[in-house]
Amino acid sequence: MSDAHDQGQDPAYEPNHEGPIKTPKQLILAVLASFLVPIFGIYLLVNYVDFGGKPGAGSESLGEEAIARRLQPIGNVTLREARAPGALRSGQEVYAAACGACHGAGVGGAPKLGDSAAWAPRIKTGYEVLLTSALKGKGAMAAQGGGQFTDIEIGGAVVHMANQGGAKFDVPKAPAAAGSAASAAQ
């Protein structure tokens, strides 16, 4: 027994040297897997994090459209042409500002500018009837075409549109101011 002990082996002990890797091919696959599995795991983690901005679930407050809505100006400033007190707009200016939106395209049954057939029955009624319709509104047209103009300015627009449709109306004249009439009488 001392001989077996001197050699470092126990005759009753049989070592089990078998493991999961039995061939060199299995060894190569195990080494490759030990490198590729962690790399694949890191790749999946990077894609999960994605480094991109992700809004919270159900929240669109960081979306481009939401940010653009928050950055819109509160109000708008509109500059208008400065006019001398008492200066009247021409019929063409009033038409362009208020009447052209509907009469340019014939919206809501409005006669188109320059359409003789549509304007002929209206012209036959006369300037006063057309002016009254424009001042008080008719059908879908609001009073004064929805604008804030004087009666003389609206009359100029009526003459402009009717004359484009074949009428021969004269442009209305602004009434002389009471102060200038009194000074002219002296």
Buried (B, 14 or more C-beta within 10 A) or exposed (E): EEEEEEEEEEEEEEEEEEEEEEEEEEEEEEEEEEEEEEEEEEEEEEEEEEEEEEEEEEEEEEEEEEEEEEEEEEEEEEEEEEEEEEEBBEBBBBBBBBBBBBBBEEEEEBBBBBBEEBBEEBBEEEBEEBBBBBBEBBEEBEEBBEBEBBEBBBBBBBBBBBBBBEBEBEEBEEEEEEEEEEEEEE
